[in-house]
């Protein structure tokens, strides 16, 4: 599976691990709230990259990359909420990582559009 060679997929897998570790610190009462939402959105990023790449069609890959970008917007919003509720001290590192992943997805989309 060639998607496993993509740096954006690797970085997004690392990001999911980081998200799981950060959300372990959230209050137990958020298990079915923010924790679940943030984790699902994070997992969606590498999952959609992989699914799009396995479709073997640039059009499908681009659609799944758009879905991954939507998940990035969700996570950014949810992390701000978590920080506002003092569930997390700082989202700076997470935000930097998600911005890097976002830029990589945009680059991959540009490459696919210009093939």
Phi and psi in radians as a Rosetta constraint file:
Dihedral C 1 N 2 CA 2 C 2 CIRCULARHARMONIC -1.192 0.35
Dihedral N 2 CA 2 C 2 N 3 CIRCULARHARMONIC -0.397 0.35
Dihedral C 2 N 3 CA 3 C 3 CIRCULARHARMONIC -1.042 0.35
Dihedral N 3 CA 3 C 3 N 4 CIRCULARHARMONIC -0.473 0.35
Dihedral C 3 N 4 CA 4 C 4 CIRCULARHARMONIC -1.167 0.35
Dihedral N 4 CA 4 C 4 N 5 CIRCULARHARMONIC -0.298 0.35
Dihedral C 4 N 5 CA 5 C 5 CIRCULARHARMONIC -1.558 0.35
Dihedral N 5 CA 5 C 5 N 6 CIRCULARHARMONIC -0.194 0.35
Dihedral C 5 N 6 CA 6 C 6 CIRCULARHARMONIC -1.305 0.35
Dihedral N 6 CA 6 C 6 N 7 CIRCULARHARMONIC 2.250 0.35
Dihedral C 6 N 7 CA 7 C 7 CIRCULARHARMONIC -1.066 0.35
Dihedral N 7 CA 7 C 7 N 8 CIRCULARHARMONIC -0.629 0.35
Dihedral C 7 N 8 CA 8 C 8 CIRCULARHARMONIC -1.126 0.35
Dihedral N 8 CA 8 C 8 N 9 CIRCULARHARMONIC -0.648 0.35
Dihedral C 8 N 9 CA 9 C 9 CIRCULARHARMONIC -1.178 0.35
Dihedral N 9 CA 9 C 9 N 10 CIRCULARHARMONIC -0.778 0.35
Dihedral C 9 N 10 CA 10 C 10 CIRCULARHARMONIC -1.062 0.35
Dihedral N 10 CA 10 C 10 N 11 CIRCULARHARMONIC -0.797 0.35
Dihedral C 10 N 11 CA 11 C 11 CIRCULARHARMONIC -1.127 0.35
Dihedral N 11 CA 11 C 11 N 12 CIRCULARHARMONIC -0.642 0.35
Dihedral C 11 N 12 CA 12 C 12 CIRCULARHARMONIC -1.257 0.35
Dihedral N 12 CA 12 C 12 N 13 CIRCULARHARMONIC -0.543 0.35
Dihedral C 12 N 13 CA 13 C 13 CIRCULARHARMONIC -1.136 0.35
Dihedral N 13 CA 13 C 13 N 14 CIRCULARHARMONIC -0.767 0.35
Dihedral C 13 N 14 CA 14 C 14 CIRCULARHARMONIC -1.057 0.35
Dihedral N 14 CA 14 C 14 N 15 CIRCULARHARMONIC -0.688 0.35
Dihedral C 14 N 15 CA 15 C 15 CIRCULARHARMONIC -1.114 0.35
Dihedral N 15 CA 15 C 15 N 16 CIRCULARHARMONIC -0.724 0.35
Dihedral C 15 N 16 CA 16 C 16 CIRCULARHARMONIC -1.033 0.35
Dihedral N 16 CA 16 C 16 N 17 CIRCULARHARMONIC -0.768 0.35
Dihedral C 16 N 17 CA 17 C 17 CIRCULARHARMONIC -1.057 0.35
Dihedral N 17 CA 17 C 17 N 18 CIRCULARHARMONIC -0.763 0.35
Dihedral C 17 N 18 CA 18 C 18 CIRCULARHARMONIC -1.077 0.35
Dihedral N 18 CA 18 C 18 N 19 CIRCULARHARMONIC -0.735 0.35
Dihedral C 18 N 19 CA 19 C 19 CIRCULARHARMONIC -1.099 0.35
Dihedral N 19 CA 19 C 19 N 20 CIRCULARHARMONIC -0.782 0.35
Dihedral C 19 N 20 CA 20 C 20 CIRCULARHARMONIC -1.047 0.35
Dihedral N 20 CA 20 C 20 N 21 CIRCULARHARMONIC -0.732 0.35
Dihedral C 20 N 21 CA 21 C 21 CIRCULARHARMONIC -1.159 0.35
Dihedral N 21 CA 21 C 21 N 22 CIRCULARHARMONIC -0.719 0.35
Dihedral C 21 N 22 CA 22 C 22 CIRCULARHARMONIC -1.175 0.35
Dihedral N 22 CA 22 C 22 N 23 CIRCULARHARMONIC -0.716 0.35
Dihedral C 22 N 23 CA 23 C 23 CIRCULARHARMONIC -1.314 0.35
Dihedral N 23 CA 23 C 23 N 24 CIRCULARHARMONIC -0.262 0.35
Dihedral C 23 N 24 CA 24 C 24 CIRCULARHARMONIC -1.091 0.35
Dihedral N 24 CA 24 C 24 N 25 CIRCULARHARMONIC -0.399 0.35
Dihedral C 24 N 25 CA 25 C 25 CIRCULARHARMONIC -1.479 0.35
Dihedral N 25 CA 25 C 25 N 26 CIRCULARHARMONIC -0.188 0.35
Dihedral C 25 N 26 CA 26 C 26 CIRCULARHARMONIC -1.212 0.35
Dihedral N 26 CA 26 C 26 N 27 CIRCULARHARMONIC 2.768 0.35
Dihedral C 26 N 27 CA 27 C 27 CIRCULARHARMONIC -1.071 0.35
Dihedral N 27 CA 27 C 27 N 28 CIRCULARHARMONIC 2.542 0.35
Dihedral C 27 N 28 CA 28 C 28 CIRCULARHARMONIC -0.947 0.35
Dihedral N 28 CA 28 C 28 N 29 CIRCULARHARMONIC -0.568 0.35
Dihedral C 28 N 29 CA 29 C 29 CIRCULARHARMONIC -1.112 0.35
Dihedral N 29 CA 29 C 29 N 30 CIRCULARHARMONIC -0.252 0.35
Dihedral C 29 N 30 CA 30 C 30 CIRCULARHARMONIC -1.660 0.35
Dihedral N 30 CA 30 C 30 N 31 CIRCULARHARMONIC 0.119 0.35
Dihedral C 30 N 31 CA 31 C 31 CIRCULARHARMONIC -0.929 0.35
Dihedral N 31 CA 31 C 31 N 32 CIRCULARHARMONIC -0.684 0.35
Dihedral C 31 N 32 CA 32 C 32 CIRCULARHARMONIC -1.836 0.35
Dihedral N 32 CA 32 C 32 N 33 CIRCULARHARMONIC 0.206 0.35
Dihedral C 32 N 33 CA 33 C 33 CIRCULARHARMONIC -1.975 0.35
Dihedral N 33 CA 33 C 33 N 34 CIRCULARHARMONIC -1.999 0.35
Dihedral C 33 N 34 CA 34 C 34 CIRCULARHARMONIC -1.061 0.35
Dihedral N 34 CA 34 C 34 N 35 CIRCULARHARMONIC -0.683 0.35
Dihedral C 34 N 35 CA 35 C 35 CIRCULARHARMONIC -1.008 0.35
Dihedral N 35 CA 35 C 35 N 36 CIRCULARHARMONIC -0.891 0.35
Dihedral C 35 N 36 CA 36 C 36 CIRCULARHARMONIC -1.077 0.35
Dihedral N 36 CA 36 C 36 N 37 CIRCULARHARMONIC -0.778 0.35
Dihedral C 36 N 37 CA 37 C 37 CIRCULARHARMONIC -1.101 0.35
Dihedral N 37 CA 37 C 37 N 38 CIRCULARHARMONIC -0.834 0.35
Dihedral C 37 N 38 CA 38 C 38 CIRCULARHARMONIC -1.122 0.35
Dihedral N 38 CA 38 C 38 N 39 CIRCULARHARMONIC -0.791 0.35
Dihedral C 38 N 39 CA 39 C 39 CIRCULARHARMONIC -1.107 0.35
Dihedral N 39 CA 39 C 39 N 40 CIRCULARHARMONIC -0.760 0.35
Dihedral C 39 N 40 CA 40 C 40 CIRCULARHARMONIC -1.088 0.35
Dihedral N 40 CA 40 C 40 N 41 CIRCULARHARMONIC -0.752 0.35
Dihedral C 40 N 41 CA 41 C 41 CIRCULARHARMONIC -1.127 0.35
Dihedral N 41 CA 41 C 41 N 42 CIRCULARHARMONIC -0.698 0.35
Dihedral C 41 N 42 CA 42 C 42 CIRCULARHARMONIC -1.127 0.35
Dihedral N 42 CA 42 C 42 N 43 CIRCULARHARMONIC -0.805 0.35
Dihedral C 42 N 43 CA 43 C 43 CIRCULARHARMONIC -1.106 0.35
Dihedral N 43 CA 43 C 43 N 44 CIRCULARHARMONIC -0.528 0.35
Dihedral C 43 N 44 CA 44 C 44 CIRCULARHARMONIC -1.111 0.35
Dihedral N 44 CA 44 C 44 N 45 CIRCULARHARMONIC -0.510 0.35
Dihedral C 44 N 45 CA 45 C 45 CIRCULARHARMONIC -1.116 0.35
Dihedral N 45 CA 45 C 45 N 46 CIRCULARHARMONIC -1.092 0.35
Dihedral C 45 N 46 CA 46 C 46 CIRCULARHARMONIC -1.157 0.35
Dihedral N 46 CA 46 C 46 N 47 CIRCULARHARMONIC -0.525 0.35
Dihedral C 46 N 47 CA 47 C 47 CIRCULARHARMONIC -1.116 0.35
Dihedral N 47 CA 47 C 47 N 48 CIRCULARHARMONIC -0.737 0.35
Dihedral C 47 N 48 CA 48 C 48 CIRCULARHARMONIC -1.275 0.35
Dihedral N 48 CA 48 C 48 N 49 CIRCULARHARMONIC -0.565 0.35
Dihedral C 48 N 49 CA 49 C 49 CIRCULARHARMONIC -1.086 0.35
Dihedral N 49 CA 49 C 49 N 50 CIRCULARHARMONIC -0.834 0.35
Dihedral C 49 N 50 CA 50 C 50 CIRCULARHARMONIC -1.100 0.35
Dihedral N 50 CA 50 C 50 N 51 CIRCULARHARMONIC -0.814 0.35
Dihedral C 50 N 51 CA 51 C 51 CIRCULARHARMONIC -1.090 0.35
Dihedral N 51 CA 51 C 51 N 52 CIRCULARHARMONIC -0.763 0.35
Dihedral C 51 N 52 CA 52 C 52 CIRCULARHARMONIC -1.073 0.35
Dihedral N 52 CA 52 C 52 N 53 CIRCULARHARMONIC -0.757 0.35
Dihedral C 52 N 53 CA 53 C 53 CIRCULARHARMONIC -1.165 0.35
Dihedral N 53 CA 53 C 53 N 54 CIRCULARHARMONIC -0.560 0.35
Dihedral C 53 N 54 CA 54 C 54 CIRCULARHARMONIC -1.361 0.35
Dihedral N 54 CA 54 C 54 N 55 CIRCULARHARMONIC -0.127 0.35
Dihedral C 54 N 55 CA 55 C 55 CIRCULARHARMONIC -1.366 0.35
Dihedral N 55 CA 55 C 55 N 56 CIRCULARHARMONIC -0.300 0.35
Dihedral C 55 N 56 CA 56 C 56 CIRCULARHARMONIC 1.004 0.35
Dihedral N 56 CA 56 C 56 N 57 CIRCULARHARMONIC 0.553 0.35
Dihedral C 56 N 57 CA 57 C 57 CIRCULARHARMONIC -2.445 0.35
Dihedral N 57 CA 57 C 57 N 58 CIRCULARHARMONIC 2.218 0.35
Dihedral C 57 N 58 CA 58 C 58 CIRCULARHARMONIC -1.027 0.35
Dihedral N 58 CA 58 C 58 N 59 CIRCULARHARMONIC -0.675 0.35
Dihedral C 58 N 59 CA 59 C 59 CIRCULARHARMONIC -1.066 0.35
Dihedral N 59 CA 59 C 59 N 60 CIRCULARHARMONIC -0.810 0.35
Dihedral C 59 N 60 CA 60 C 60 CIRCULARHARMONIC -1.158 0.35
Dihedral N 60 CA 60 C 60 N 61 CIRCULARHARMONIC -0.726 0.35
Dihedral C 60 N 61 CA 61 C 61 CIRCULARHARMONIC -1.042 0.35
Dihedral N 61 CA 61 C 61 N 62 CIRCULARHARMONIC -0.772 0.35
Dihedral C 61 N 62 CA 62 C 62 CIRCULARHARMONIC -1.071 0.35
Dihedral N 62 CA 62 C 62 N 63 CIRCULARHARMONIC -0.688 0.35
Dihedral C 62 N 63 CA 63 C 63 CIRCULARHARMONIC -1.110 0.35
Dihedral N 63 CA 63 C 63 N 64 CIRCULARHARMONIC -0.757 0.35
Dihedral C 63 N 64 CA 64 C 64 CIRCULARHARMONIC -1.251 0.35
Dihedral N 64 CA 64 C 64 N 65 CIRCULARHARMONIC -0.528 0.35
Dihedral C 64 N 65 CA 65 C 65 CIRCULARHARMONIC -1.172 0.35
Dihedral N 65 CA 65 C 65 N 66 CIRCULARHARMONIC -0.618 0.35
Dihedral C 65 N 66 CA 66 C 66 CIRCULARHARMONIC -1.107 0.35
Dihedral N 66 CA 66 C 66 N 67 CIRCULARHARMONIC -0.686 0.35
Dihedral C 66 N 67 CA 67 C 67 CIRCULARHARMONIC -1.128 0.35
Dihedral N 67 CA 67 C 67 N 68 CIRCULARHARMONIC -0.713 0.35
Dihedral C 67 N 68 CA 68 C 68 CIRCULARHARMONIC -1.065 0.35
Dihedral N 68 CA 68 C 68 N 69 CIRCULARHARMONIC -0.691 0.35
Dihedral C 68 N 69 CA 69 C 69 CIRCULARHARMONIC -1.127 0.35
Dihedral N 69 CA 69 C 69 N 70 CIRCULARHARMONIC -0.634 0.35
Dihedral C 69 N 70 CA 70 C 70 CIRCULARHARMONIC -1.080 0.35
Dihedral N 70 CA 70 C 70 N 71 CIRCULARHARMONIC -0.688 0.35
Dihedral C 70 N 71 CA 71 C 71 CIRCULARHARMONIC -1.133 0.35
Dihedral N 71 CA 71 C 71 N 72 CIRCULARHARMONIC -0.597 0.35
Dihedral C 71 N 72 CA 72 C 72 CIRCULARHARMONIC -1.092 0.35
Dihedral N 72 CA 72 C 72 N 73 CIRCULARHARMONIC -0.756 0.35
Dihedral C 72 N 73 CA 73 C 73 CIRCULARHARMONIC -1.064 0.35
Dihedral N 73 CA 73 C 73 N 74 CIRCULARHARMONIC -0.712 0.35
Dihedral C 73 N 74 CA 74 C 74 CIRCULARHARMONIC -1.048 0.35
Dihedral N 74 CA 74 C 74 N 75 CIRCULARHARMONIC -0.855 0.35
Dihedral C 74 N 75 CA 75 C 75 CIRCULARHARMONIC -1.096 0.35
Dihedral N 75 CA 75 C 75 N 76 CIRCULARHARMONIC -0.763 0.35
Dihedral C 75 N 76 CA 76 C 76 CIRCULARHARMONIC -1.008 0.35
Dihedral N 76 CA 76 C 76 N 77 CIRCULARHARMONIC -0.790 0.35
Dihedral C 76 N 77 CA 77 C 77 CIRCULARHARMONIC -1.114 0.35
Dihedral N 77 CA 77 C 77 N 78 CIRCULARHARMONIC -0.815 0.35
Dihedral C 77 N 78 CA 78 C 78 CIRCULARHARMONIC -1.152 0.35
Dihedral N 78 CA 78 C 78 N 79 CIRCULARHARMONIC -0.616 0.35
Dihedral C 78 N 79 CA 79 C 79 CIRCULARHARMONIC -1.184 0.35
Dihedral N 79 CA 79 C 79 N 80 CIRCULARHARMONIC -0.650 0.35
Dihedral C 79 N 80 CA 80 C 80 CIRCULARHARMONIC -1.099 0.35
Dihedral N 80 CA 80 C 80 N 81 CIRCULARHARMONIC -0.764 0.35
Dihedral C 80 N 81 CA 81 C 81 CIRCULARHARMONIC -1.067 0.35
Dihedral N 81 CA 81 C 81 N 82 CIRCULARHARMONIC -0.795 0.35
Dihedral C 81 N 82 CA 82 C 82 CIRCULARHARMONIC -1.063 0.35
Dihedral N 82 CA 82 C 82 N 83 CIRCULARHARMONIC -0.695 0.35
Dihedral C 82 N 83 CA 83 C 83 CIRCULARHARMONIC -1.182 0.35
Dihedral N 83 CA 83 C 83 N 84 CIRCULARHARMONIC -0.738 0.35
Dihedral C 83 N 84 CA 84 C 84 CIRCULARHARMONIC -1.070 0.35
Dihedral N 84 CA 84 C 84 N 85 CIRCULARHARMONIC -0.538 0.35
Dihedral C 84 N 85 CA 85 C 85 CIRCULARHARMONIC -1.551 0.35
Dihedral N 85 CA 85 C 85 N 86 CIRCULARHARMONIC 0.089 0.35
Dihedral C 85 N 86 CA 86 C 86 CIRCULARHARMONIC 1.075 0.35
Dihedral N 86 CA 86 C 86 N 87 CIRCULARHARMONIC 0.529 0.35
Dihedral C 86 N 87 CA 87 C 87 CIRCULARHARMONIC -1.447 0.35
Dihedral N 87 CA 87 C 87 N 88 CIRCULARHARMONIC -0.327 0.35
Dihedral C 87 N 88 CA 88 C 88 CIRCULARHARMONIC -2.472 0.35
Dihedral N 88 CA 88 C 88 N 89 CIRCULARHARMONIC 2.419 0.35
Dihedral C 88 N 89 CA 89 C 89 CIRCULARHARMONIC -1.222 0.35
Dihedral N 89 CA 89 C 89 N 90 CIRCULARHARMONIC -0.919 0.35
Dihedral C 89 N 90 CA 90 C 90 CIRCULARHARMONIC -2.501 0.35
Dihedral N 90 CA 90 C 90 N 91 CIRCULARHARMONIC 2.410 0.35
Dihedral C 90 N 91 CA 91 C 91 CIRCULARHARMONIC -1.808 0.35
Dihedral N 91 CA 91 C 91 N 92 CIRCULARHARMONIC 0.151 0.35
Dihedral C 91 N 92 CA 92 C 92 CIRCULARHARMONIC -1.010 0.35
Dihedral N 92 CA 92 C 92 N 93 CIRCULARHARMONIC -0.867 0.35
Dihedral C 92 N 93 CA 93 C 93 CIRCULARHARMONIC -1.118 0.35
Dihedral N 93 CA 93 C 93 N 94 CIRCULARHARMONIC -0.777 0.35
Dihedral C 93 N 94 CA 94 C 94 CIRCULARHARMONIC -1.094 0.35
Dihedral N 94 CA 94 C 94 N 95 CIRCULARHARMONIC -0.741 0.35
Dihedral C 94 N 95 CA 95 C 95 CIRCULARHARMONIC -1.106 0.35
Dihedral N 95 CA 95 C 95 N 96 CIRCULARHARMONIC -0.717 0.35
Dihedral C 95 N 96 CA 96 C 96 CIRCULARHARMONIC -1.085 0.35
Dihedral N 96 CA 96 C 96 N 97 CIRCULARHARMONIC -0.759 0.35
Dihedral C 96 N 97 CA 97 C 97 CIRCULARHARMONIC -1.131 0.35
Dihedral N 97 CA 97 C 97 N 98 CIRCULARHARMONIC -0.728 0.35
Dihedral C 97 N 98 CA 98 C 98 CIRCULARHARMONIC -1.215 0.35
Dihedral N 98 CA 98 C 98 N 99 CIRCULARHARMONIC -0.570 0.35
Dihedral C 98 N 99 CA 99 C 99 CIRCULARHARMONIC -1.184 0.35
Dihedral N 99 CA 99 C 99 N 100 CIRCULARHARMONIC -0.668 0.35
Dihedral C 99 N 100 CA 100 C 100 CIRCULARHARMONIC -1.119 0.35
Dihedral N 100 CA 100 C 100 N 101 CIRCULARHARMONIC -0.759 0.35
Dihedral C 100 N 101 CA 101 C 101 CIRCULARHARMONIC -1.096 0.35
Dihedral N 101 CA 101 C 101 N 102 CIRCULARHARMONIC -0.756 0.35
Dihedral C 101 N 102 CA 102 C 102 CIRCULARHARMONIC -1.021 0.35
Dihedral N 102 CA 102 C 102 N 103 CIRCULARHARMONIC -0.797 0.35
Dihedral C 102 N 103 CA 103 C 103 CIRCULARHARMONIC -1.102 0.35
Dihedral N 103 CA 103 C 103 N 104 CIRCULARHARMONIC -0.660 0.35
Dihedral C 103 N 104 CA 104 C 104 CIRCULARHARMONIC -1.166 0.35
Dihedral N 104 CA 104 C 104 N 105 CIRCULARHARMONIC -0.681 0.35
Dihedral C 104 N 105 CA 105 C 105 CIRCULARHARMONIC -1.133 0.35
Dihedral N 105 CA 105 C 105 N 106 CIRCULARHARMONIC -0.759 0.35
Dihedral C 105 N 106 CA 106 C 106 CIRCULARHARMONIC -1.046 0.35
Dihedral N 106 CA 106 C 106 N 107 CIRCULARHARMONIC -0.727 0.35
Dihedral C 106 N 107 CA 107 C 107 CIRCULARHARMONIC -1.107 0.35
Dihedral N 107 CA 107 C 107 N 108 CIRCULARHARMONIC -0.735 0.35
Dihedral C 107 N 108 CA 108 C 108 CIRCULARHARMONIC -1.128 0.35
Dihedral N 108 CA 108 C 108 N 109 CIRCULARHARMONIC -0.715 0.35
Dihedral C 108 N 109 CA 109 C 109 CIRCULARHARMONIC -1.089 0.35
Dihedral N 109 CA 109 C 109 N 110 CIRCULARHARMONIC -0.733 0.35
Dihedral C 109 N 110 CA 110 C 110 CIRCULARHARMONIC -1.089 0.35
Dihedral N 110 CA 110 C 110 N 111 CIRCULARHARMONIC -0.767 0.35
Dihedral C 110 N 111 CA 111 C 111 CIRCULARHARMONIC -1.023 0.35
Dihedral N 111 CA 111 C 111 N 112 CIRCULARHARMONIC -0.830 0.35
Dihedral C 111 N 112 CA 112 C 112 CIRCULARHARMONIC -1.143 0.35
Dihedral N 112 CA 112 C 112 N 113 CIRCULARHARMONIC -0.644 0.35
Dihedral C 112 N 113 CA 113 C 113 CIRCULARHARMONIC -1.219 0.35
Dihedral N 113 CA 113 C 113 N 114 CIRCULARHARMONIC -0.439 0.35
Dihedral C 113 N 114 CA 114 C 114 CIRCULARHARMONIC -1.788 0.35
Dihedral N 114 CA 114 C 114 N 115 CIRCULARHARMONIC 0.160 0.35
